Amino acid sequence: MTAPSASDPIVGILLAAGSASRFGGDKLLAPLKDGIPLGVRAFCNLVASVDSVVAVVRPGDQGFARALSDHGAELIVCPHAANGMGQSL
């Protein structure tokens, strides 16, 4: 393994494939006080800190996937998200 260089891009991973079962609703689209959905805010904060971001989403989550796509996100669908948190890693 080689050591990373200062010119290597830093990629952030937004793990957003959970079911939010304890939240009691769609946590990722829940609006914050300013109206921006929680998941979109997390994505934008991550984008501001790294060179690029990949968002891992659950199958069938078109609403959140669309919201992220509108912000230029690269999306990866985690086909086995229902099997637990470790699946999206």
Sequence and secondary structure as in RCSB ss.txt:
>XXXX:A:sequence
MTAPSASDPIVGILLAAGSASRFGGDKLLAPLKDGIPLGVRAFCNLVASVDSVVAVVRPGDQGFARALSDHGAEL
IVCPHAANGMGQSL
>XXXX:A:secstr
     TTS  EEEEEE    TTTTS GGG B TTS BHHHHHHHHHHTTSSEEEEEE TT HHHHHHHHTTT EE
EE TTGGG GGGG 
